[in-house]
């Protein structure tokens, strides 16, 4: 079994399946989180997570809650696979003679995993946020809002061509992630898809530093003996607790990342030039509590997502698939 767990293809399969199952289950909550985080004072369209979901279903239909899900389902497999496999890789190389890791080394392994995953996370989040937030912007247009005539400018392009200012004054027409990606690549090159990379690093690296050591220690408490694996339910609960704790801890970074990566702005919504500018403007105009927007939603998203991921990972689903299908050639 130890040899099988060292198989990179098995780790990738485990992470990929876990990501697809998890995203399918919790994506509507993630959509509510994005919309709540992007709201500004005086322009609240949604009062809470449930209010957001109810209004979304009423105005956009059931599948409106899954706007942007295709992006996540496509890219979550490599994202989760990289995250879990990288952490396991770093843990193996930091351990000496199979001995347990210190908390500091566990944090280093998590840091390495977080830095690796942003290669996929940043463009995935960039595209997903545009699609998720489109409904909020459309709903905002239907509210009677006082605005100057300079704000009443029609924008018919697929995506605003400037990262610094983009005001939506008419209901946005439906666009796909492919259209957005093409527009970004055409106007800004590959760096267009990596807008907010710094903010993503600031979020994902601390998340992994908190999550992986916390999960490893919680999971260790459920082992009947040092050499035995923890029970199915304990691995799931450990993943949920560690995931929700890490999610809430880095939520301020997630708010900053969401604001920076939202290219289309509603009326009177400011643009940000970078992480420092975003933090200072949010603090000055909305107060410290703004950094906790969507924290409950994020905890509800991450908890089952990582609980499912760890169950898949430790149950050895990937190893089973490799051993019982022609894919076993990959691990040869």
C-alpha positions as CSV (number, residue, x, y, z in Angstrom):
1,X,0.0,0.0,0.0
2,X,2.9,2.4,0.8
3,X,4.2,1.9,-2.7
4,X,0.8,2.6,-4.3
5,X,0.5,5.8,-2.3
6,X,3.7,7.0,-3.8
7,X,2.2,6.8,-7.3
8,X,1.8,10.2,-8.7
9,X,-1.0,9.1,-11.2
10,X,-3.0,7.8,-8.2
11,X,-2.7,11.1,-6.4
12,X,-3.8,13.0,-9.5
13,X,-6.9,10.7,-9.9
14,X,-7.8,11.0,-6.2
15,X,-7.5,14.8,-6.3
16,X,-9.4,15.1,-9.6
17,X,-12.4,13.0,-8.6
18,X,-12.6,14.7,-5.2
19,X,-12.6,18.1,-6.9
20,X,-15.3,17.3,-9.3
21,X,-17.6,15.7,-6.7
22,X,-17.0,18.5,-4.2
23,X,-17.5,21.4,-6.7
24,X,-20.7,19.9,-7.9
25,X,-22.1,19.8,-4.4
26,X,-21.1,23.2,-3.1
27,X,-20.8,25.5,-6.1
28,X,-24.1,27.4,-5.5
29,X,-22.7,28.5,-2.1
30,X,-19.4,29.6,-3.8
31,X,-21.5,31.7,-6.1
32,X,-23.2,33.4,-3.2
33,X,-19.9,34.0,-1.6
34,X,-18.6,35.9,-4.7
35,X,-21.7,38.0,-5.0
36,X,-21.7,38.9,-1.3
37,X,-18.0,39.8,-1.3
38,X,-18.4,42.2,-4.3
39,X,-21.3,44.1,-2.8
40,X,-20.6,47.7,-1.7
41,X,-22.3,49.8,1.0
42,X,-25.6,51.3,-0.2
43,X,-25.8,48.9,-3.1
44,X,-26.7,45.6,-1.4
45,X,-28.7,43.4,-3.6
46,X,-28.5,40.4,-1.3
47,X,-28.9,40.3,2.5
48,X,-27.5,36.9,3.2
49,X,-26.4,33.6,1.6
50,X,-29.9,32.2,1.5
51,X,-31.4,35.5,0.2
52,X,-28.8,35.5,-2.6
53,X,-29.6,31.9,-3.6
54,X,-33.3,32.5,-3.5
55,X,-33.1,35.6,-5.6
56,X,-30.7,33.9,-8.0
57,X,-33.1,31.1,-8.6
58,X,-36.0,33.5,-9.1
59,X,-34.2,35.7,-11.6
60,X,-31.9,33.3,-13.4
61,X,-33.4,29.9,-12.8
62,X,-32.0,26.8,-11.0
63,X,-28.9,26.6,-13.2
64,X,-28.2,30.3,-12.5
65,X,-26.6,29.0,-9.3
66,X,-24.1,27.1,-11.4
67,X,-22.8,30.1,-13.5
68,X,-19.1,29.5,-13.9
69,X,-19.3,25.9,-12.8
70,X,-18.0,24.6,-16.1
71,X,-14.7,26.5,-15.5
72,X,-14.4,25.0,-12.1
73,X,-15.2,21.5,-13.2
74,X,-12.7,21.7,-16.0
75,X,-9.8,23.2,-14.0
76,X,-10.6,21.8,-10.5
77,X,-9.1,18.4,-11.4
78,X,-5.6,19.7,-12.1
79,X,-5.9,22.3,-9.3
80,X,-6.8,19.8,-6.6
81,X,-4.5,17.2,-8.0
82,X,-1.5,19.6,-7.9
83,X,-2.4,20.8,-4.4
84,X,-2.7,17.3,-2.8
85,X,0.2,15.8,-4.8
86,X,2.5,18.7,-4.2
87,X,1.9,18.6,-0.4
88,X,2.5,14.9,-0.3
89,X,5.7,15.3,-2.4
90,X,7.1,18.0,-0.1
91,X,6.2,16.1,3.0
92,X,8.0,13.0,1.7
93,X,11.2,15.0,0.9
94,X,11.1,16.9,4.2
95,X,10.8,13.8,6.3
96,X,13.9,12.0,7.4
97,X,14.0,8.2,7.4
98,X,10.2,8.0,7.4
99,X,10.0,9.9,10.7
100,X,7.1,12.3,11.4
101,X,7.4,16.0,10.5
102,X,7.6,18.9,12.8
103,X,4.8,21.5,12.6
104,X,7.3,23.9,10.9
105,X,8.1,21.3,8.2
106,X,4.4,20.6,7.7
107,X,3.9,24.3,7.2
108,X,6.7,24.4,4.7
109,X,5.1,21.5,2.8
110,X,1.8,23.4,2.8
111,X,3.5,26.5,1.6
112,X,5.1,24.7,-1.3
113,X,1.7,23.2,-2.3
114,X,0.0,26.6,-2.2
115,X,2.7,28.1,-4.4
116,X,2.3,25.3,-7.0
117,X,-1.5,25.4,-7.3
118,X,-1.7,29.1,-8.2
119,X,-0.6,28.1,-11.7
120,X,-4.1,26.8,-12.2
121,X,-6.0,28.6,-9.5
122,X,-5.5,32.1,-10.8
123,X,-6.9,31.8,-14.3
124,X,-9.7,29.5,-12.9
125,X,-10.8,32.0,-10.4
126,X,-10.4,34.9,-12.9
127,X,-12.9,33.4,-15.3
128,X,-15.2,32.0,-12.7
129,X,-15.6,35.3,-10.9
130,X,-16.7,37.1,-14.1
131,X,-19.4,34.6,-14.7
132,X,-20.6,34.4,-11.1
133,X,-20.8,38.1,-10.6
134,X,-22.8,38.8,-13.8
135,X,-26.1,38.1,-12.1
136,X,-25.4,40.5,-9.3
137,X,-24.5,43.3,-11.8
138,X,-27.7,42.6,-13.7
139,X,-29.8,42.7,-10.5
140,X,-28.1,45.9,-9.5
141,X,-29.2,47.6,-12.7
142,X,-32.8,46.9,-11.9
143,X,-32.6,48.8,-8.7
144,X,-33.3,52.5,-8.7
145,X,-29.8,53.9,-8.1
146,X,-28.8,57.6,-8.3
147,X,-25.9,58.0,-10.7
148,X,-24.3,60.8,-12.7
149,X,-24.8,61.0,-16.5
150,X,-21.1,60.1,-16.9
151,X,-21.9,56.6,-15.6
152,X,-24.6,56.0,-18.2
153,X,-22.3,54.6,-20.9
154,X,-23.3,51.6,-22.8
155,X,-20.8,48.7,-22.8
156,X,-21.5,46.1,-25.5
157,X,-18.1,44.4,-25.6
158,X,-17.8,40.9,-24.2
159,X,-15.5,42.2,-21.5
160,X,-14.3,45.7,-20.5
161,X,-10.9,46.2,-22.2
162,X,-9.4,48.1,-19.2
163,X,-8.5,46.5,-15.9
164,X,-8.7,49.9,-14.1
165,X,-12.3,50.9,-14.9
166,X,-15.3,49.0,-16.1
167,X,-18.8,50.2,-15.5
168,X,-21.8,48.2,-16.5
169,X,-24.9,50.2,-17.3
170,X,-26.9,47.7,-19.2
171,X,-27.8,44.2,-18.5
172,X,-24.8,42.1,-19.5
173,X,-25.4,39.6,-22.3
174,X,-24.5,36.0,-21.6
175,X,-20.9,35.2,-22.4
176,X,-18.8,32.1,-22.0
177,X,-15.6,31.5,-20.2
178,X,-14.0,30.8,-23.6
179,X,-15.0,34.3,-24.9
180,X,-13.7,36.0,-21.8
181,X,-10.4,34.1,-22.0
182,X,-10.0,34.9,-25.6
183,X,-10.7,38.6,-25.0
184,X,-8.2,38.7,-22.1
185,X,-5.6,37.0,-24.1
186,X,-6.1,39.2,-27.1
187,X,-6.0,42.5,-25.2
188,X,-3.5,41.7,-22.4
189,X,-1.7,38.5,-23.4
190,X,-1.1,35.6,-21.0
191,X,-0.8,38.0,-18.0
192,X,-4.5,38.9,-18.5
193,X,-5.5,35.5,-17.2
194,X,-3.1,36.0,-14.3
195,X,-4.5,39.3,-13.0
196,X,-4.7,39.0,-9.2
197,X,-1.8,36.5,-9.1
198,X,-0.3,38.2,-6.1
199,X,-3.6,38.3,-4.2
200,X,-4.1,34.6,-5.1
201,X,-0.7,33.7,-3.6
202,X,-1.5,35.8,-0.5
203,X,-4.7,33.7,-0.1
204,X,-3.6,30.2,-1.2
205,X,-0.2,30.0,0.5
206,X,-1.4,30.9,4.0
207,X,-4.4,28.6,3.5
208,X,-2.2,25.7,2.7
209,X,0.1,26.6,5.6
210,X,-2.8,26.4,8.0
211,X,-4.8,23.6,6.4
212,X,-2.3,20.8,5.8
213,X,-0.6,20.8,9.2
214,X,-4.0,21.1,11.0
215,X,-5.5,18.3,9.0
216,X,-2.4,16.0,9.5
217,X,-2.6,16.5,13.3
218,X,-6.4,16.2,13.5
219,X,-6.3,13.0,11.4
220,X,-3.5,11.6,13.5
221,X,-5.7,11.8,16.6
222,X,-8.2,9.4,15.0
223,X,-5.7,6.6,14.2
224,X,-6.2,3.5,16.4
225,X,-2.4,2.9,16.2
226,X,0.6,4.9,14.7
227,X,0.8,2.6,11.7
228,X,-2.9,2.3,11.0
229,X,-5.1,4.6,8.9
230,X,-7.7,6.7,10.4
231,X,-11.4,5.7,10.0
232,X,-13.4,6.9,7.0
233,X,-15.5,9.3,9.0
234,X,-12.5,10.7,10.9
235,X,-10.7,11.6,7.7
236,X,-13.8,13.4,6.4
237,X,-14.3,15.3,9.7
238,X,-10.7,16.3,9.9
239,X,-10.8,17.6,6.3
240,X,-14.0,19.6,7.1
241,X,-12.7,21.2,10.3
242,X,-9.2,22.0,8.9
243,X,-10.7,23.3,5.7
244,X,-13.3,25.6,7.3
245,X,-10.7,26.9,9.9
246,X,-8.2,27.8,7.2
247,X,-10.9,29.3,5.0
248,X,-12.1,31.7,7.6
249,X,-8.5,32.6,8.6
250,X,-7.7,33.8,5.1
251,X,-11.1,35.2,4.1
252,X,-9.8,38.8,4.1
253,X,-7.3,37.8,1.4
254,X,-10.1,36.1,-0.5
255,X,-12.2,39.4,-0.4
256,X,-9.2,41.3,-1.8
257,X,-8.6,38.7,-4.5
258,X,-12.3,38.7,-5.6
259,X,-12.4,42.5,-5.8
260,X,-9.2,42.7,-7.8
261,X,-10.3,40.0,-10.3
262,X,-13.7,41.4,-10.9
263,X,-13.3,43.2,-14.2
264,X,-16.9,44.4,-14.7
265,X,-17.9,47.0,-12.1
266,X,-21.4,48.2,-11.2
267,X,-22.3,51.9,-11.0
268,X,-20.2,53.8,-8.4
269,X,-18.0,50.8,-7.8
270,X,-14.3,51.7,-7.5
271,X,-11.5,49.9,-9.3
272,X,-8.3,49.0,-7.6
273,X,-4.7,49.3,-8.8
274,X,-3.3,46.5,-6.6
275,X,-3.4,44.7,-3.3
276,X,-2.4,47.6,-1.1
277,X,-4.7,50.0,-2.9
278,X,-7.6,47.5,-2.5
279,X,-7.0,46.9,1.2
280,X,-6.7,50.6,2.0
281,X,-9.9,51.6,0.1
282,X,-11.9,48.8,1.6
283,X,-10.7,49.7,5.1
284,X,-11.4,53.4,4.6
285,X,-14.8,53.1,3.0
286,X,-16.3,49.9,4.3
287,X,-14.5,49.2,7.6
288,X,-12.8,46.0,8.9
289,X,-16.0,44.0,8.8
290,X,-15.9,44.1,5.0
291,X,-13.0,41.7,5.1
292,X,-15.2,39.0,6.6
293,X,-17.8,39.2,3.8
294,X,-18.7,35.7,2.6
295,X,-16.7,34.1,5.4
296,X,-19.6,31.8,6.4
297,X,-20.2,30.9,2.7
298,X,-16.5,30.2,2.2
299,X,-16.4,27.9,5.3
300,X,-19.4,26.0,4.0
301,X,-17.8,25.6,0.6
302,X,-14.3,24.5,1.8
303,X,-15.4,22.2,4.6
304,X,-17.1,19.5,2.5
305,X,-14.8,20.2,-0.5
306,X,-11.7,19.2,1.5
307,X,-13.5,16.6,3.5
308,X,-14.5,14.8,0.3
309,X,-11.0,15.3,-1.1
310,X,-9.3,13.7,1.9
311,X,-11.7,10.7,1.9
312,X,-11.0,10.1,-1.7
313,X,-7.3,10.5,-1.1
314,X,-7.0,8.2,1.9
315,X,-9.5,5.7,0.7
316,X,-7.2,5.0,-2.3
317,X,-9.8,5.4,-5.1
318,X,-7.0,6.3,-7.5
319,X,-5.0,3.2,-6.6
320,X,-8.1,1.1,-7.1
321,X,-8.8,2.6,-10.5
322,X,-5.2,2.1,-11.6
323,X,-5.2,-1.5,-10.4
324,X,-8.4,-2.5,-12.1
325,X,-8.3,-0.6,-15.4
326,X,-5.9,-0.3,-18.3
327,X,-4.7,2.9,-16.7
328,X,-2.4,0.8,-14.6
329,X,0.2,1.4,-17.3
330,X,0.5,4.9,-16.0
331,X,1.9,3.8,-12.7
332,X,4.3,1.3,-14.2
